[in-house]
């Protein structure tokens, strides 16, 4: 009773308040101020309430209106299939697209109508949307209408893949705005669009690969027995990883495969099994596999029950039909991916010595007959990256991981701050290459991702260090300051110049940290700030470090691939590099590596779109992204020329993007060998930098058929007549060039006879030379003599 009394009192109070305030509220106008100088607009109560809604925004309306137009073009493309191809895969794709897009357009119209919104934005005709992300241009649509057969098939999948990717971008842009898609139905719709369109893109990538005549398309998967394709090369040797540098329980290094789940038994499944009916379908449901949807507008409610005679006839037909085979369960994997603990990385050479870096340490080899390496030593010293350089009896190694230890220990470092942690440059004495001794260390604020030997003499080695990881705590390494706005002590936006005294490498130290990314006024963060370059361009990383700096001492130049910029430096004073020019590229996501041609007049930059762990060489991927770009040096300025990307389509189980490579020294030509991770290696002629083309390649199928396991070539380098490739998951490959329509026997002989000096370090480039006799032989062969 007390509760009832209080409730009644409360209602009375509310009634009193309403009665006393209603007349006053009725006399107050609700206004909406306009732009400065404009008169206010009087709003009704309903209009005012509608403006205050937070479940639907103007961006939501615009998304739906734009997506209707976007879908309409997909339907237009699908309608063109009839009469232009008999490819069943294309016809099936067009059918799926028609069904899904029409259904989604119906939903979008009804949704807009529910909120009183028109189907199209005022003043926007169909052609006004031609620049919408993913939309084919009028010229592309005209070309598709004119195409027939396989040309139509290829163009249809390419345009439709780009179109679907555009829809995904539109969804991402919508969800990136505050307050959008709060309406539950709309949020569910955007999720369906994302899932359906991505699934269709995946199907079309497979179909495009099947259309390709390139032998690299569709190679069989396998760890050591994958399918192979080769052209213009001879596969000289393959060396698997040595003991101690792979996990015997998981040698490929991917996610661990789990045993298949046992089908769950339910009462319904038990009864179906007992009667022999529905056993296959019950098994699918138990394993979590959705059965294909039946294309029908009928529902359970409006489907009439069969008459007894019809039921008997249906049972007889079912008994006569063969039972469909049970699908194998989808493979199951551990949620966490395999670590990079044993990944092969970069290489260095000195005389007949080859050192192959690894996240776990490094391995040393002697090069024998035909350039085949023989393992002579293994050094376990974990720390990540493991890029190496050799100067005389000194080996330098980059270490970046938080688990790296001062003592090369295997136990890692668990504490946030620890005196045992090592991140920076290790220095080894390799006078006895089978038992290297760590003789120096340089701790750095961002570790060492890569390094470049700039100069060396009898007294010291000078190295540029590129750290790309997060800045360490100042409590662990004094002087380290992270991204604190306005703090000019930051370890970002600089490189380290490190001096290694040969008399006592233990005294190795950072001698300066030049701010090479400052602008002309000295502002520290003076170059690319991160973000895209406009509609349909790459989102490029901020320039606060260099990934690679390749030095060309004989020309006193260096080229830096510096995350958001390509840069050239004057290194005439190697302690104080001076920036000459910096460029951006709207096709680059991450400037990864730089290589000069043999005379230092041109730079090849690579873009590591996706960070090296993504399948970025699929048939529908942009041809300008994750590629090589060629820049000519004109009056100390970088001038953009052409672009090259691996032409052989790769699958979604192969991480693939441009990575590390080197010049192949053929007189009078610019030829480069490029590693593409699981895209294999390719040999490129960029003598005309506006029109580079492929002259040789080697590729294997994926490491694993069922998961994207990290693998492929980290680096591919030419050294004394052979190409050496460090394969991340499998080991080391050796190749020789073979004569072809693109390369003569005399040119190959000249490359093999080139004088490269006694050492090859990845980021130190020396011009090669040839004997006069070798050059005369090449010239004669080109004249047909």
For each residue, the residues with C-beta under 8 A, 3 or more apart:
1: 4 5
2: 5 6
3: 6 7
4: 1 7 8
5: 1 2 8 9
6: 2 3 9 10
7: 3 4 10 11
8: 4 5 11 12
9: 5 6 12 13
10: 6 7 13 14
11: 7 8 14 15
12: 8 9 15 16
13: 9 10 16 17
14: 10 11 17 18
15: 11 12 18 19
16: 12 13 19 20
17: 13 14 20 21
18: 14 15 21 22
19: 15 16 22
20: 16 17
21: 17 18 24 25
22: 18 19 25 26
23: 26 27
24: 21 27 28
25: 21 22 28
26: 22 23
27: 23 24
28: 24 25
29: 42
30: 42 43 44 45 47 48
31: 40 41 42 43
32: 40 41 42 43 48 51
33: 38 40
34: 37 38 39 40 41
35: 38
36:
37: 34
38: 33 34 35
39: 34
40: 31 32 33 34
41: 31 32 34
42: 29 30 31 32
43: 30 31 32 47 48 51
44: 30 47 48
45: 30 48 49
46: 49 50
47: 30 43 44 50 51
48: 30 32 43 44 45 51 52
49: 45 46 52 53
50: 46 47 53
51: 32 43 47 48
52: 48 49
53: 49 50 56
54: 179 182
55: 182 183
56: 53 60 61 115 182 183 186
57: 60 61 177 179 180 182
58: 61 62
59: 62 63 174 177 180
60: 56 57 63 64 174 180 181 183 186
61: 56 57 58 64 65 112 115 117
62: 58 59 65 66 121
63: 59 60 66 67 170 174 180
64: 60 61 67 68 108 111 112 117 186
65: 61 62 68 69 112 117 118 119 120 121 124
66: 62 63 69 70 121 129 132 170
67: 63 64 70 71 104 108 167 170 193
68: 64 65 71 72 105 108 109 119 120
69: 65 66 72 73 120 126 129 132
70: 66 67 73 74 129 132 134 135 163 166 167 170
71: 67 68 74 75 101 104 105 108
72: 68 69 75 76 105 126
73: 69 70 76 77 135 136 141 163
74: 70 71 77 78 97 101 160 163 164
75: 71 72 78 79 97 98 101 102 105
76: 72 73 79 80 141
77: 73 74 80 94 97 136 141 144 156 159 160 163
78: 74 75 81 94 95 97 98 101
79: 75 76 82 94 98
80: 76 77 84 144 145 152 156
81: 78 84 85 90 91 94 152 156
82: 79
83:
84: 80 81 147 148 149 152
85: 81 90 91 148 149 150 152 153 156
86: 91
87: 90 91 150 153
88: 91 92
89: 92 93 153 207 210
90: 81 85 87 93 94 152 153 156 157 207
91: 81 85 86 87 88 94 95
92: 88 89 95 96
93: 89 90 96 97 156 157 160 200 203 204 207
94: 77 78 79 81 90 91 97 98 156
95: 78 91 92 98 99
96: 92 93 99 100 200
97: 74 75 77 78 93 94 100 101 160 200
98: 75 78 79 94 95 101 102
99: 95 96 102 103 295
100: 96 97 103 104 196
101: 71 74 75 78 97 98 104 105
102: 75 98 99 105 106
103: 99 100 106 107
104: 67 71 100 101 107 108 189 192 193
105: 68 71 72 75 101 102 108 109
106: 102 103 109 110
107: 103 104 110 111 189
108: 64 67 68 71 104 105 111 112 189
109: 68 105 106 112 113 119
110: 106 107 113 114
111: 64 107 108 114 115 185 186 189
112: 61 64 65 108 109 115 117 118 119
113: 109 110 116 117
114: 110 111
115: 56 61 111 112
116: 113
117: 61 64 65 112 113
118: 65 112 121 122
119: 65 68 109 112
120: 65 68 69 124
121: 62 65 66 118 124
122: 118
123:
124: 65 120 121 128 129
125: 128
126: 69 72 129
127: 130 138
128: 124 125
129: 66 69 70 124 126 132 135
130: 127 135 137 138
131: 135 535
132: 66 69 70 129 135 166 170
133: 166 169 170 535 536
134: 70 162 163 164 165 166 167 169 170
135: 70 73 129 130 131 132 163 166
136: 73 77 140 141 144 159 162 163
137: 130 140 141
138: 127 130 141 142
139: 142 143
140: 136 137 143 144 155 159
141: 73 76 77 136 137 138 144 145
142: 138 139 145 146
143: 139 140 146 147 155
144: 77 80 136 140 141 147 152 155 156 159
145: 80 141 142
146: 142 143
147: 84 143 144 151 152 155 156
148: 84 85 151 152
149: 84 85 152 153
150: 85 87 153 154 211
151: 147 148 154 155
152: 80 81 84 85 90 144 147 148 149 155 156
153: 85 87 89 90 149 150 156 157 207 211
154: 150 151 157 158 208 211
155: 140 143 144 147 151 152 158 159
156: 77 80 81 85 90 93 94 144 147 152 153 159 160
157: 90 93 153 154 160 161 204 207 208 211 619 620
158: 154 155 161 162 208 619 620
159: 77 136 140 144 155 156 162 163
160: 74 77 93 97 156 157 163 164 200 204
161: 157 158 164 165 201 204 205 208 619 620
162: 134 136 158 159 165 166 620
163: 70 73 74 77 134 135 136 159 160 166 167
164: 74 134 160 161 167 168 197 198 200 201 204
165: 134 161 162 168 169 197 201 620
166: 70 132 133 134 135 162 163 169 170
167: 67 70 134 163 164 170 171 193 197
168: 164 165 171 172 193 194 197 198 201
169: 133 134 165 166 172 173
170: 63 66 67 70 132 133 134 166 167 173 174
171: 167 168 174 175 190 193 194
172: 168 169 175 176
173: 169 170 176 177
174: 59 60 63 170 171 177 180 181 190
175: 171 172 180 181 190
176: 172 173
177: 57 59 173 174 180
178:
179: 54 57 182
180: 57 59 60 63 174 175 177
181: 60 174 175 186 187 190
182: 54 55 56 57 179 186 187
183: 55 56 60 186 187
184: 187 188
185: 111 188 189
186: 56 60 64 111 181 182 183 189 190
187: 181 182 183 184 190 191
188: 184 185 191 192
189: 104 107 108 111 185 186 192 193
190: 171 174 175 181 186 187 193 194
191: 187 188 194 195
192: 104 188 189 195 196
193: 67 104 167 168 171 189 190 196 197
194: 168 171 190 191 197 198
195: 191 192 198 199
196: 100 192 193 199 200
197: 164 165 167 168 193 194 200 201
198: 164 168 194 195 201 202
199: 195 196 202 203
200: 93 96 97 160 164 196 197 203 204
201: 161 164 165 168 197 198 204 205 620
202: 198 199 205 206 652
203: 93 199 200 206 207
204: 93 157 160 161 164 200 201 207 208 619 620
205: 161 201 202 208 209 618 619 620 649 651 652
206: 202 203 209 210 651
207: 89 90 93 153 157 203 204 210 211
208: 154 157 158 161 204 205 211 212 618 619 620 649
209: 205 206 212 217 218 618 619 649 650 651
210: 89 206 207 217 218
211: 150 153 154 157 207 208 619
212: 208 209 217 619 648 649
213: 217
214: 217 647 648 649
215: 229 231 648
216: 219 229 648 649 650 679 680 697 699
217: 209 210 212 213 214 619 648 649
218: 209 210 651
219: 216 226 227 228 229 699 700 701 702
220: 226 227 701 705
221: 226 227 653 701 702 703 704 705
222: 225 226 227 701 703 705
223: 226 251 252 703 704 729 730
224: 240 730
225: 222
226: 219 220 221 222 223 700 701 702 703
227: 219 220 221 222 700 701
228: 219 235 698 699 700 701
229: 215 216 219 648 680 697 698 699
230: 233 235 697 698 699
231: 215 696 697 698 740
232: 683 695 696 697 737 738 740 742 743
233: 230 683 696 697 698 723 735 736 737 738
234: 735 736 737 738
235: 228 230 238 698 733 734 735
236: 370 371 372 722 734 735 736
237: 370 372 373 733 734
238: 235 730 731 732 733 734
239: 365 373 375 731 732 733 734
240: 224 730 731
241: 245 246 251 342 344 730 731
242: 245 363 375 378
243: 378
244: 360 378 380
245: 241 242 342 358 360 361 363 378
246: 241 251 253 342
247: 250 251 253 341 342
248: 251
249:
250: 247 253 254 256 338
251: 223 241 246 247 248
252: 223 338 703 704 709 711 729
253: 246 247 250 338 339 340 341 342 343 709 710 711 728 729
254: 250 333 337 338 703 704 707 708 709 710
255: 333 334 335 336 337 338 707 709
256: 250 333 334 338
257: 331 332 333 706
258: 332 333 334
259: 332
260: 329 331 332
261: 287 288 329 332
262:
263: 269 283 286 287
264: 269 286
265: 269 270 286
266: 269 270 282 286
267: 270 271
268: 271 272 282
269: 263 264 265 266 272 273 279 282 283 285 286
270: 265 266 267 273 274
271: 267 268 274 275
272: 268 269 275 276 277 278 279 282
273: 269 270 276 279 282
274: 270 271
275: 271 272
276: 272 273 279
277: 272
278: 272 281 282
279: 269 272 273 276 282 283
280: 283 284 323 324 326
281: 278 284 285 291
282: 266 268 269 272 273 278 279 285 286
283: 263 269 279 280 286 287 326
284: 280 281 287 289 290 291 326 327
285: 269 281 282 288 289 291
286: 263 264 265 266 269 282 283
287: 261 263 283 284 327 329 330
288: 261 285 330
289: 284 285 327 329 330
290: 284
291: 281 284 285
292:
293:
294:
295: 99
296:
297:
298: 302 303
299: 302 303
300: 303
301:
302: 298 299
303: 298 299 300
304:
305:
306: 310 311 314
307: 310 311
308: 311 312
309: 312 313
310: 306 307 313 314
311: 306 307 308 314 315
312: 308 309 315 316
313: 309 310 316 317
314: 306 310 311 317 318
315: 311 312 318 319
316: 312 313 319 320
317: 313 314 320 321
318: 314 315 321
319: 315 316
320: 316 317
321: 317 318
322:
323: 280
324: 280
325:
326: 280 283 284
327: 284 287 289
328:
329: 260 261 287 289 332
330: 287 288 289
331: 257 260 706 707
332: 257 258 259 260 261 329
333: 254 255 256 257 258 706 707
334: 255 256 258
335: 255
336: 255
337: 254 255 710
338: 250 252 253 254 255 256 709 710
339: 253
340: 253 343 359 384 710
341: 247 253 359 360 382
342: 241 245 246 247 253 358 359 360
343: 253 340 358 359 710 714 728 729
344: 241 356 357 358 714 726 727 728 729 731 732
345: 356 357 358 359 385 386 387 714 715 726 728
346: 356 357 386 387 388 450 660 714 715 726 762
347: 354 355 356 357 388 715 717 724 726 762
348: 354 355 357 388 389 390 395 759 760 761 762
349: 353 354 355 367 390 717 719 720 759 760
350: 353 390 758 759 760
351: 758 759
352: 366 367 368
353: 349 350 364 365 366 367 390 433
354: 347 348 349 364 365 366 367 373 719 724
355: 347 348 349 362 363 364 365 388 390 395
356: 344 345 346 347 362 363 364 365 388 726 732
357: 344 345 346 347 348 362 385 386 387 388 397 398 726
358: 245 342 343 344 345 361 362 363 386
359: 340 341 342 343 345 382 383 384 385 386 401
360: 244 245 341 342 380 381 382 386
361: 245 358 378 379 380 381 382 386 408
362: 355 356 357 358 378 379 381 386 388 395 397
363: 242 245 355 356 358 375 377 378 379
364: 353 354 355 356 375 376 377 378 379 430 433 434
365: 239 353 354 355 356 373 374 375 376 732
366: 352 353 354 373 374 376
367: 349 352 353 354 371 372 373 374 720
368: 352 371 372 373 374
369: 372
370: 236 237 722 734 736
371: 236 367 368 719 720 721 722 724 734 736
372: 236 237 367 368 369 734
373: 237 239 354 365 366 367 368 724 732 734
374: 365 366 367 368
375: 239 242 363 364 365 378
376: 364 365 366 433 434
377: 363 364 433 434 435 436
378: 242 243 244 245 361 362 363 364 375
379: 361 362 363 364 428 436
380: 244 360 361 408 410
381: 360 361 362 397 408 426 438
382: 341 359 360 361 401 403 404 405 408 410 412
383: 359 386 397 399 400 401 403 404 405 408 422 423 426
384: 340 359 399 400 401 403 404 447
385: 345 357 359 398 399 400 401 447 448 449 450
386: 345 346 357 358 359 360 361 362 383 397 398 399
387: 345 346 357 397 398 448 449 450 451 762
388: 346 347 348 355 356 357 362 395 396 397 398
389: 348 395 396 451 452 453 463 761 762 763 764
390: 348 349 350 353 355 394 395 396 430 759 761
391: 394 396 453 456 461 759 761
392: 456 502
393: 429 430 431
394: 390 391 427 428 429 430 461 500 502 505
395: 348 355 362 388 389 390 427 428 430 436
396: 388 389 390 391 425 426 427 428 451 453 461 463 500
397: 357 362 381 383 386 387 388 425 426 427 428
398: 357 385 386 387 388 425 447 448 449 450 451 465
399: 383 384 385 386 404 422 423 424 425 426 447 448
400: 383 384 385 404 423 446 447 448 449 467 468 469
401: 359 382 383 384 385 404 423 447
402: 413 421 423
403: 382 383 384 412 413
404: 382 383 384 399 400 401 413 421 422 423 447
405: 382 383 408 409 411 412 413 420 421 422
406: 419 420 421 422 441
407: 420
408: 361 380 381 382 383 405 438
409: 405 412 420
410: 380 382
411: 405
412: 382 403 405 409
413: 402 403 404 405 418 420 421
414:
415: 418 421
416: 473
417: 473 475 476
418: 413 415 421 476
419: 406 476
420: 405 406 407 409 413
421: 402 404 405 406 413 415 418 476
422: 383 399 404 405 406 426 441 443
423: 383 399 400 401 402 404 443 444 446 447 448 467 469 472
424: 399 441 442 443 444 447 448 465 467
425: 396 397 398 399 441 442 444 448 451 463 465 498 508
426: 381 383 396 397 399 422 438 440 441
427: 394 395 396 397 438 439 440 441 442 500 505 508
428: 379 394 395 396 397 436 437 438 439
429: 393 394 436 437 439 505
430: 364 390 393 394 395 433 436
431: 393
432: 435 436
433: 353 364 376 377 430 436
434: 364 376 377
435: 377 432
436: 377 379 395 428 429 430 432 433
437: 428 429
438: 381 408 426 427 428 441
439: 427 428 429 505 506
440: 426 427 500 505 506 507 508
441: 406 422 424 425 426 427 438 508
442: 424 425 427 465 496 498 508 509 510
443: 422 423 424 477
444: 423 424 425 447 448 465 467 477 496 510
445: 467 471 472 477 479 480 481 491
446: 400 423 449 467 468 469 470 471 472 491 492 545
447: 384 385 398 399 400 401 404 423 424 444 467 468 469 472
448: 385 387 398 399 400 423 424 425 444 451 465 466 467
449: 385 387 398 400 446 466 467 468 469 545 547
450: 346 385 387 398 466 547 548 549 762 763
451: 387 389 396 398 425 448 463 464 465 466 498 763
452: 389 463 464 466 548 549 550 551 558 761 763 764
453: 389 391 396 456 461 462 463 551 761 763 764
454: 462 463 464 551 553 558 571 574 764
455: 461 462 553 574
456: 391 392 453 460 461 462
457: 460
458: 502
459: 501 502 503
460: 456 457 499 500 501 502
461: 391 394 396 453 455 456 499 500 502
462: 453 454 455 456 497 498 499 500 574 575
463: 389 396 425 451 452 453 454 497 498 499 500
464: 451 452 454 495 496 497 498 549 551 558 577
465: 398 424 425 442 444 448 451 495 496 497 498 510
466: 448 449 450 451 452 495 545 546 547 548 549
467: 400 423 424 444 445 446 447 448 449 491 496 545
468: 400 446 447 449 545 547 563
469: 400 423 446 447 449
470: 446 482
471: 445 446 480 481 482 483 490 491 492
472: 423 445 446 447 476 477 480
473: 416 417 476 477 480
474: 477 478 479 480 481
475: 417
476: 417 418 419 421 472 473 480
477: 443 444 445 472 473 474 480
478: 474
479: 445 474 489
480: 445 471 472 473 474 476 477 491
481: 445 471 474 484 487 489 490 491
482: 470 471 490 491 492
483: 471 490 492
484: 481 487 490
485:
486:
487: 481 484 490
488: 524
489: 479 481
490: 471 481 482 483 484 487 493 524
491: 445 446 467 471 480 481 482 494 513
492: 446 471 482 483 524 525 544 545
493: 490 515 517 518 524 525 526 543 544 545
494: 491 513 514 515 516 517
495: 464 465 466 513 514 516 545 546 549 577
496: 442 444 464 465 467 510 512 513
497: 462 463 464 465 510 511 512 513 514 574 575 577
498: 425 442 451 462 463 464 465 508 509 510 511
499: 460 461 462 463 508 509 511
500: 394 396 427 440 460 461 462 463 505 508
501: 459 460 504 505 507 508
502: 392 394 458 459 460 461 505
503: 459
504: 501 507
505: 394 427 429 439 440 500 501 502 508
506: 439 440
507: 440 501 504
508: 425 427 440 441 442 498 499 500 501 505
509: 442 498 499
510: 442 444 465 496 497 498 513
511: 497 498 499 575
512: 496 497 575 576
513: 491 494 495 496 497 510
514: 494 495 497 576 577
515: 493 494 518 522 524
516: 494 495 546 560 567 569 577 579
517: 493 494 524 525 526 527 543 544 562 565
518: 493 515 521 522 523 524 526
519: 522 523 526 527
520: 526
521: 518 526
522: 515 518 519 526
523: 518 519 526
524: 488 490 492 493 515 517 518
525: 492 493 517 529 542 544
526: 493 517 518 519 520 521 522 523
527: 517 519 543 562 564 565 567 582
528: 540 541 542 543 563 564 565 584
529: 525 542 543 564
530: 539 540 541 542 564
531: 539 540
532: 537 538 539 540 586
533: 537 538 540 584 586
534: 537 586
535: 131 133
536: 133
537: 532 533 534 586 587
538: 532 533 585 586 587 588 589 607 609 625
539: 530 531 532 589
540: 528 530 531 532 533 563 564 584 585 586 588 589 590
541: 528 530 563 564 589 590
542: 525 528 529 530 563 564
543: 493 517 527 528 529 562 563 564 565 582
544: 492 493 517 525 563
545: 446 449 466 467 468 492 493 495 562 563
546: 466 495 516 549 560 561 562 563 567
547: 449 450 466 468 561 562 563 590 591 592 593 608
548: 450 452 466 560 561 592 593 594 763
549: 450 452 464 466 495 546 558 559 560 561 569 594 763
550: 452 558 559 560 593 594 595 596 763 764 765
551: 452 453 454 464 557 558 571 763 764 765
552: 555 556 557 558 559 596 600 765 767
553: 454 455 556 571 764 766
554: 600 766 767
555: 552 596 600
556: 552 553 570 571 572
557: 551 552 568 569 570 571 596 600 633
558: 452 454 464 549 550 551 552 568 569 571 577
559: 549 550 552 566 567 568 569 594 595 596 603 605
560: 516 546 548 549 550 565 566 567 568 569 591 594
561: 546 547 548 549 566 591 592 593 594 605 606
562: 517 527 543 545 546 547 565 566 567 582 591
563: 468 528 540 541 542 543 544 545 546 547 590 591
564: 527 528 529 530 540 541 542 543 584 591
565: 517 527 528 543 560 562 582 583 584 591
566: 559 560 561 562 582 583 584 585 588 591 594 603 605 629 631 638
567: 516 527 546 559 560 562 579 581 582 583
568: 557 558 559 560 579 580 581 603 633 636 638
569: 516 549 557 558 559 560 577 578 579 580
570: 556 557 577 578 579 580 636
571: 454 551 553 556 557 558 574 577 578
572: 556
573: 576 577 578
574: 454 455 462 497 571 577
575: 462 497 511 512
576: 512 514 573
577: 464 495 497 514 516 558 569 570 571 573 574
578: 569 570 571 573
579: 516 567 568 569 570 582
580: 568 569 570 636 637
581: 567 568 636 637 638
582: 527 543 562 565 566 567 579
583: 565 566 567 631 638 640
584: 528 533 540 564 565 566 588
585: 538 540 566 588 591 605 607 629 640
586: 532 533 534 537 538 540
587: 537 538 607 622 624 625 627 629 643
588: 538 540 566 584 585 591 605 607 609 625 629
589: 538 539 540 541 607 608 609 610 625 626
590: 540 541 547 563 607 608 609 611
591: 547 560 561 562 563 564 565 566 585 588 594 605 606 607
592: 547 548 561 605 606 607 608 658 659
593: 547 548 550 561 605 606 608 658 659 660 661
594: 548 549 550 559 560 561 566 591 603 604 605 606
595: 550 559 603 604 661 662 663 672 765
596: 550 552 555 557 559 600 601 602 603 604 663 765
597: 600 601 602 603 604 663 670 686
598: 663 665 670 767 768
599: 767
600: 552 554 555 557 596 597 633 765 767
601: 596 597 632 633
602: 596 597 630 631 632 633 641 670 686 689
603: 559 566 568 594 595 596 597 630 631 633 638
604: 594 595 596 597 628 629 630 631 661 672 686
605: 559 561 566 585 588 591 592 593 594 628 629 630 631
606: 561 591 592 593 594 627 628 629 658 659 660 661 674
607: 538 585 587 588 589 590 591 592 625 626 627 628 629 657 658
608: 547 589 590 592 593 611 612 626 657 658 659
609: 538 588 589 590 614 616 625 626 657
610: 589 613 614 615 616 626 655 657
611: 590 608 614
612: 608 655 657 659 677
613: 610 655 708 710
614: 609 610 611 655 657
615: 610 618 650 651 652 653 654 655 656 708
616: 609 610 621 625 626 655 656 657
617: 621 626 645 646 648 649 650 654 656 657 676 679
618: 205 208 209 615 621 649 650 651 652
619: 157 158 161 204 205 208 209 211 212 217 649
620: 157 158 161 162 165 201 204 205 208
621: 616 617 618 625 626
622: 587 625 626
623: 627 643 645
624: 587 627 643 645
625: 538 587 588 589 607 609 616 621 622 645
626: 589 607 608 609 610 616 617 621 622 645 656 657 658
627: 587 606 607 623 624 643 644 645 658
628: 604 605 606 607 643 644 645 658 672 674 684 686 692
629: 566 585 587 588 604 605 606 607 640 641 642 643
630: 602 603 604 605 640 641 642 643 644 686 689 690 692
631: 566 583 602 603 604 605 638 639 640 641
632: 601 602 638 639 641 689
633: 557 568 600 601 602 603 636 637 638 639
634: 637 639
635:
636: 568 570 580 581 633
637: 580 581 633 634
638: 566 568 581 583 603 631 632 633
639: 631 632 633 634
640: 583 585 629 630 631
641: 602 629 630 631 632 689 690
642: 629 630 686 688 689 690 691 692
643: 587 623 624 627 628 629 630 692
644: 627 628 630 684 686 692 693 694
645: 617 623 624 625 626 627 628 658
646: 617 650 656 658 674 676 679 680 682 694
647: 214 694
648: 212 214 215 216 217 229 617 679 680 697 699
649: 205 208 209 212 214 216 217 617 618 619
650: 209 216 615 617 618 646 654 656 678 679
651: 205 206 209 218 615 618 654 702
652: 202 205 615 618 708
653: 221 615 702 703 704 705 706 707 708 709
654: 615 617 650 651 677 678 679 701 702 708 711 712
655: 610 612 613 614 615 616 677 678 708 710 711 712
656: 615 616 617 626 646 650 676 677 678 679 712
657: 607 608 609 610 612 614 616 617 626 676 677 679
658: 592 593 606 607 608 626 627 628 645 646 674 676
659: 592 593 606 608 612 674 675 676 677 713 714 715
660: 346 593 606 675 714 715 716 717 762
661: 593 595 604 606 672 673 674 675 681 715 716 717
662: 595 672 673 716 717 718 760 762
663: 595 596 597 598 670 671 672 718 765 768
664: 671 672 673 683 718 723 737 751
665: 598 718 750 751 754 756 768 770
666: 669 671 743 747 748 750 751 778
667: 747 750 770 774 775 778 779
668: 687 778 779
669: 666 685 687 747
670: 597 598 602 663 685 686 687 689
671: 663 664 666 683 684 685 686 687 695 743 751
672: 595 604 628 661 662 663 664 683 684 686
673: 661 662 664 681 682 683 684 716 717 718 723
674: 606 628 646 658 659 661 681 682 683 684 716
675: 659 660 661 681 712 713 714 715 716 725
676: 617 646 656 657 658 659 679 680 681 682 712 713
677: 612 654 655 656 657 659 711 712 713 714 728
678: 650 654 655 656 700 702 703 711 712
679: 216 617 646 648 650 654 656 657 676 682 699 712
680: 216 229 646 648 676 697 698 699 700 712 713
681: 661 673 674 675 676 697 698 699 713 716 723 725 735
682: 646 673 674 676 679 694 696 697
683: 232 233 664 671 672 673 674 694 695 696 697 737
684: 628 644 671 672 673 674 692 693 694 695
685: 669 670 671 692 693 694 695 742
686: 597 602 604 628 630 642 644 670 671 672 689 692
687: 668 669 670 671
688: 642 691 692
689: 602 630 632 641 642 670 686 692
690: 630 641 642
691: 642 688
692: 628 630 642 643 644 684 685 686 688 689
693: 644 684 685
694: 644 646 647 682 683 684 685 697
695: 232 671 683 684 685 740 742 743
696: 231 232 233 682 683 737 738 740 742 743
697: 216 229 230 231 232 233 648 680 681 682 683 694
698: 228 229 230 231 233 235 680 681 733 735
699: 216 219 228 229 230 648 679 680 681
700: 219 226 227 228 678 680
701: 219 220 221 222 226 227 228 654
702: 219 221 226 651 653 654 678 705 708 709 711
703: 221 222 223 226 252 254 653 678 709 710 711 712 729 730
704: 221 223 252 254 653 707 708 709
705: 220 221 222 653 702
706: 257 331 333 653
707: 254 255 331 333 653 704
708: 254 613 615 652 653 654 655 702 704
709: 252 253 254 255 338 653 702 703 704 729
710: 253 254 337 338 340 343 613 655 703 728 729
711: 252 253 654 655 677 678 702 703 727 728 729 730
712: 654 655 656 675 676 677 678 679 680 703 727 728 729
713: 659 675 676 677 680 681 716 725 726 727 728 733
714: 343 344 345 346 659 660 675 677 726 727 728
715: 345 346 347 659 660 661 675 725 726 762
716: 660 661 662 673 674 675 681 713 723 724 725
717: 347 349 660 661 662 673 723 724 725 760 762
718: 662 663 664 665 673 722 723 751
719: 349 354 371 722 724 756 760
720: 349 367 371 752 756
721: 371 736 751 752 753
722: 236 370 371 718 719 734 735 736
723: 233 664 673 681 716 717 718 734 735 736 737
724: 347 354 371 373 716 717 719 732 733 734
725: 675 681 713 715 716 717 732 733 734 735
726: 344 345 346 347 356 357 713 714 715 732
727: 344 711 712 713 714 730 731 732 733
728: 253 343 344 345 677 710 711 712 713 714
729: 223 252 253 343 344 703 709 710 711 712
730: 223 224 238 240 241 703 711 727
731: 238 239 240 241 344 727
732: 238 239 344 356 365 373 724 725 726 727
733: 235 237 238 239 698 713 724 725 727
734: 235 236 237 238 239 370 371 372 373 722 723 724 725
735: 233 234 235 236 681 698 722 723 725
736: 233 234 236 370 371 721 722 723
737: 232 233 234 664 683 696 723 743 748 751
738: 232 233 234 696 748
739: 743 744 745 748
740: 231 232 695 696 743
741:
742: 232 685 695 696
743: 232 666 671 695 696 737 739 740 747 748
744: 739 747 748 778 781 782
745: 739 748 749 781
746: 749 750 777 778 780 781
747: 666 667 669 743 744 750 751 778 781
748: 666 737 738 739 743 744 745 751 752
749: 745 746 752 753 774 777
750: 665 666 667 746 747 753 754 770 774 775 777 778
751: 664 665 666 671 718 721 737 747 748 754
752: 720 721 748 749
753: 721 749 750 770 771 774
754: 665 750 751 768 769 770 774
755: 768 769 770
756: 665 719 720 760 766 768
757: 760 766 768
758: 350 351
759: 348 349 350 351 390 391
760: 348 349 350 662 717 719 756 757
761: 348 389 390 391 452 453 764
762: 346 347 348 387 389 450 660 662 715 717
763: 389 450 451 452 453 548 549 550 551
764: 389 452 453 454 550 551 553 761
765: 550 551 552 595 596 600 663
766: 553 554 756 757
767: 552 554 598 599 600
768: 598 663 665 754 755 756 757
769: 754 755
770: 665 667 750 753 754 755 774 775
771: 753 774 775
772: 775 776
773: 776 777
774: 667 749 750 753 754 770 771 777 778
775: 667 750 770 771 772 778 779
776: 772 773 779 780
777: 746 749 750 773 774 780 781
778: 666 667 668 744 746 747 750 774 775 781 782
779: 667 668 775 776 782 783
780: 746 776 777 783 785
781: 744 745 746 747 777 778 784 785
782: 744 778 779
783: 779 780
784: 781
785: 780 781
